[in-house]
Amino acid sequence: MDKSKIFKSMVSLIMVGFVTKLLASLAKIIMARNLSTNAMGIYMLVVPVYIFFINVIQLSLPNTIATKIASNPKNTSKIIITSSLIALIVNFIFMIAIIASSTYIANGILKNPDTRLSLISLALLVPLISLGGLIKGYYMGIGKVEITAYSQVSEEIARIIFIIVFMEIFKNKGDAYLAYGAFLSLSASEIFSLCHMIFKLPNFKNKPKLFLKGIRQKENYVVKDILNTAIPLTGGRLISTVAYSLEPIIMTTTLVNLGYSSSYITSEYGIISGLVFPLLLLPGFFASALAKVILQPLTKAISNNKYVQAKKLIISILTTSFLIGLFFSFVMMIFPDLLMNLLYGSSVGSEYVKTFALPFVLYYIESPLISVMIALNKTKRIMTYETIVSIIRLVTLYFLLNSMGIVAIAITAIINSSLLVIFFIIETTLFFYKKDKMIIDS
């Protein structure tokens, strides 16, 4: 992919990403206005568990598929066949595990029986996202990330429609059913996204026959190659997700012991996680777009030893991401009440937005940096750094909760992102320093 194609792809993805984010924000606004504070709290309590299962079941296969195809296009069929079979086995196991463990997680871990219905809904949602991830990985690997971006537009439109439908169906059945309906809308929208991507596959009618034929040939299995990249990536994400899943547990236990009521904790956590964070993370669409754009050409440049080209690409992408992020951070810091009222019809939580908007700027270069690390084949380093940062996050959260209350949730999120960015920049700098030194010495 040459510079002009990268630029066009970047602009296209940012524009489509912007539309997607607007639609996603509209979906969240509709959800926030239809869910009670308690229902939003139930929804947000289940979200960390949902993310945990997603990261386990996906096994980081989308990024693995993308990098493997980009570095070795001749093995595309083998990569897809192997990844699909791995995903099929893992999804089957975890669908059963999700249903079987839903009662225990709701009562024993989340301490809220009302979360059980939402947890059961994950048995349908998670496999759908896993399948979508495989197809997205394929498109990223061949450099057609625009298709995945347009599929997300379809997904968000469908989500808006089904949020309205399910909120109407469950409006008189209580908070547990309202949260359940919110998760069902995610499943429905994921089906629309899948259909969009599947029908865009070249020679779609022949794909199933070729896939089934390929399964019978043992030489098409490259399990070791796939898992060598997927497992470290999954390990890092899993550790981060475990830390994220433990966050509401540590928060609830600590604050209850400090004398806070359960209703206050659920309400405030719903405001921070369900209203404030979505606004602060709203500009993340461009960071996600840039991360997708950089992965395929950077992987290709590194595999062909074009280090000068790779460095220029990294610098341009990171600079672009930081400057756009800085702009949005200033806007949110200056107009928090206006933005909260515009999005949610209420200024509740605007003080949190004003306080944490600028520190969140480093978050916007985290996604592109992760793509850089994957392209540099530094997946084991990602796992190491995410482990270190997750431990620091949980320890810091505990102490800050005791001294600062629930606001510690936002502070530890900023610490998490900042440390990861610092570690990834150091690792990337050292990689190119060593390569430059090798060239000079030779």
N, C-alpha and C positions, 0 to 999 in steps of 0.2 A: 504494500500500500504506500503510494508516494505521498508527498506533503500535501498536495492539493486534495487528494482523496481523503486524507486524514482530516484536513480542515473542514471539508464539506460534510464528512461523516460526523465530526464534532459539532458543527453548527446544527445539523439536522437533528442529532440526538438531543442536544440542549433544548431546541425548540419543541420537539415532541415530548421531551422530559418535562418541560415547563407546563405543557398542556396536561400531561399525565398527573403532574403534581397538583395542578389546579383542580382537576377532577377528583383526585384522592383527597384533597382538602375539603372539597364540597361533600364528598362521601362522609368524611369525619365530622363535618359540621352537621349534616343531616342526622348522623348517628348520635352526636353529642346533644342535639336538641330533642331527640326522641328517647334517649336513655336518661333515666334518673341518675342522680349523683351516685347512688348505691349500685345501680346497674353498671355504670361506667367503672366503678371500683371493682366489681366482679370481673368485668371484661379485662381490665388491666392486670388483675391478679393472675389471670390465665395466660396472658400474652407471653410472660417469660417461659412458661412451660411449653407453649406453642413454639416459640423460637428454639427452645432446647430440642424438641423432637424434630423440627425442620433441619437443624444442623446435623443431628445424628443420622437421620434418614437420607439426607441428600449426599452425605459423605464427601462434600465439596466436589462432587462430580462435574457440575457445570464448568467451573474454572479449570479442572483437570482436563476435561474433554477439550476445552478451548485451546489450552497451551499445547496439548499433545498433537492436535490436528494442525495447529499453526506451525509447529516445529517439524512435523512429519506428515504432510497431507496424504501421502501414499497409503498410510495406515488408517485412514478415516473409518473404513468399514469395521476393521478389527476393534478400533477404539469404541465405536458406537455399540457394537454387539456385546463386548465385554462389560461396558458400563451399564448397559440396559439389564443384563442378567444379574449383575451385582445389585442394582437398584431394586429389581423385582423381588429378590430374596429378602433384602433388608426391609422393604416396605411391608411384605407379608408378615414378617416377625413382629414389626412394631405396631401394625394395625391391631393385632391381637393384644399386644402389651398395653397399648393405650386404653383399650376398652376394659381390660382386666384390672388395670391399676387406677382407673378414674375415681373410684370411691375412696381408695386409700389416699390418693393425692389431695382430693377435695377436703376430706375430714382430717387426715393426719398431718399433711404438709401445709396446705393453704389455710387450714382452720376455718374453712367456709364451705358448708355443704351445698350452697347455692351455685358453686362453680362446677359441680359434677356434670351437668348437662353440656356446658361449654366444652369441657374436657372430652366428653364422648364425641362431640362434633369434629374433633381433631382427627379421629380415625378416618374420616372421609377427606378432610382438607389437606392433611400432610402428604398423602400419596399423590394427590393431584399436583401439588407444588413440586414434588420430587420429579414427576414425569415431565412437567414443564421445564424444570431445570436442565434435564438432559437435552431437550430440544434447543434451549437457549445456548447451552454449551456448544452445540454443533454450529449454530449460526454465528456465534462469536468466533469460533475456530476458523471458519471460512471467510470471516470479515464482513458478514451481513447482519450486523447488530441492529440495523434500522428495523428489521422485521420484528425483532424482539421488542423494540420500543413501541412500534405500532400495536403489537399485541397487548401491551400494557394499557394503551388507550381503550381498547375493546374491553379489557378487564375492568377498568375503573368505571366505564359507562354501565356495564352490567352490574357492578357492585352497587352503584347508586340506585339502580332500578330495584335490585333485590333487597337492599336495606329498607327501602320504602315498603316493599311488599311484606317482608318478614316483620317489620315493626308494626305494621297494621294487623298482621295475623296474631302476633303475641302481645299486643298492647294491653290486654286485660288479664294476662296470665301471670303477671308478677315480674320482678327484676331478673330472676334467674332465667326466665324464658326470653326476656328482651336481650340479655347478653348472648344467649344461645342463638337467637336470630341473627345477631351481628356476625357471629362466626359462620353461620350457614350462608350468609350473603357472600362471604369470602370464598366459600366452596363453589357457589354458583358462578361467581365472576371468574374464578380460575378455569372453569370448564370453557367459558367463552374465549379466554386467552389461549388455551390449548388448541381449540378448534382453529383459531386464526393462524397459529404457527404451523399446525399439521397440514392445513390445506395450502400453505405457501411452500411446502417442501417440493423441491424439483422432482419430477417423475413420481409424484405421491402414490399413484396407483400401483407402481411396481415395488415400492419400499417394503410392504409387508412380506411379499414373496421372497425378495432378496434377503430380508432379515431372517426369515425362517430357514432359508437355504444355508445362510451363513452360520447359524447356530450348530448345524450338523457337522461343521468342519472344525476340528480341534485346533488347527493352526490359526484360527481367527481369535483365539483367546490370548489376551495380553494382560492377564490379571496382575502379575507382579509389577509391570510397568505402570499400570493405572494406580494401584494401591500405594506404590512408593511416593506418589505425589499426593494422592487423596487422603491417606491416613494422617500425615503430619498436619495438613490443612484442617482436616476434621478435628484432630486433637486440639489444635489451637482454638478453633471456634467452639468446640465442646466445652473447653475449660472456661472460656469467656461466657458462654451461655449458662453454665452451672453457676458461675459467679452472679450473673444477672438473675437467675432463678432463685438464688439464695438471698438476693437483695431484699425482696418484700418480706421474706421470713425473718431475716435479721432485723429489719426495720420494725415489723409488727411486734416481735418479741421484746426488743429493746425499749420501744416506746410504751408498750403496755406496762412493762416493769417500772418505767419512769412515771406512770400514772395517767398516761393519755388514754382516752376511750377508743374502743374499736371503731365506732362510727366516725370519730374525728380522723383517725388514721386512714380509714378507707376513703373518706371524702377528700382529704388533702392529697393522698397518693393518686387518686383519680384526677385531681386538678393538675398536679405536676406531670404525671405520666400520660394522661389522656388529653390535656389541653396545652400545657406549656411546652413540653418536649416536641409534640407534632409541629408547633409553630417554629421553634428553634431549628428543627431538622427539616423544615419545609424547603429551604434552598438546596438541600442535599441532592436534588434531582440532577443538577449539573455535575456534581462530584461523581455521582453514579455513572452518568453519561461518559465523562472523561475516563473513568476507570475502565469502562467497556471498550472505548475507542483505543486506548493505549495498549491493551493486553495483546492483541494479535500482531500488530506491527512491531512492538517491542520484543516479543518472543521471537519473531522471525529475524529481527536485527541481531539479537544476542546469539541465536543459533548459527547465524552466518558470520559471527565475529565482527560485526559492524558497530564497534563500541562508540565511536564518535557520533554516529547517527543516533544511537540509542540514548546517549547523554543529552543531546539536543532535544530529543523527543520528551524525555523525562522533565527537563528543566522547563520547557514550554508548557507542558500539561500542568505541572505543579504550580507554576507562576500564575497561569490562567485561573486555576482552581482557587488559589489563595486570594487573588484580587477580587474575584466575583464573590467569594465568601465574605471578604472584608466589607464589601459594599452592602450586602444583605444584613450583616451584623450591625452596622451603623444604622440602617433603616429601622431594624427591630428595636434597637436601643433607644432611638429618638421617638418612635411612634408606637410604643407597646399597647397603649389603651385603644388607639385607633384600630390596630391590627386585630387585637383580641375581640373587639366589638364587631369588626367586619366579618371575622371568621365564625365566632361563636355567639354573637349577640349579647355578650357580657364581657366586662373588663376583669372578671375574676382571674387572678393569676398574672396580671400584667406586671406587677412588681417583680415577680420571678423573671419574667422575660427581659425587663429592663436591666436587671442585675447580671444575668448570665449570657446575654446576647453576644457581647464582644469576646468573652473567654471561649465561646463555642467556635470561634473562627478556625481553630486548628482541626476541628472535626471535618471540615470541608476538604482537607487534603489527605485524610486518612484512607478513604477508598482508593484514590489513584495510587497511593503508596503501597497498598496491599497488592494491587495489580503489578506494580513494579517488582515487588518482592517475589511474586509468583513467577513472573517472566524471568527473573534472575535465578530461578530454581532455589529459592531460599525458604521453602515451605517449612523446613524443620526449625529455622530461626523464627518464623512467624509463631509457631507453637511455643517455643521457648519464651519469647517476649510476651505473648498473650498470657502465659502462665504466671510470669512474674508480675505483670500489671494487674491481673485479676486478684492475686493474693493481696497486693498493695491496696487495691480498691476495697476489698471486703474489710480488711483491718482498719483502713481509714474511715470507712463508713461507720463501723461500730463506735469508734472514738468520737467522731463528729456528731453522731446521733445523740450521744450523751451530753454534748456541749452546745449543739446548735439546733437540735430537733430535726424535723423532716426535710429541711432545706439541704441537709447533708446528701440527699439523693442526687441533687443537681451538681453539687460540688464534686462528688466522687466520679460522676459521669465525665466531667471536664478533665479531671486528673487522669482518668483512664485513657481518653483520647489523646491528651497532650503527651503522655509518656510513650504511647505506641508510635506517635508521629516522630518523636525524638529518636527512639530506637531504630525505626525504619530508615530515617535519613542517615543516621550514622552507618548503618549496615550497607546502604546503597553507595554512600561515599567511599567506604572501605573497599567495596567490590571494584569500583572503577579505578581507585588508586592502585590496587594490586594489578589490574589489567594494564594500566598505563606503565607501571614499573616494569612489568614483564616485557612490554614492547620496547621500552628504552634499553633494558638489559640485553635483549636479543639483538 
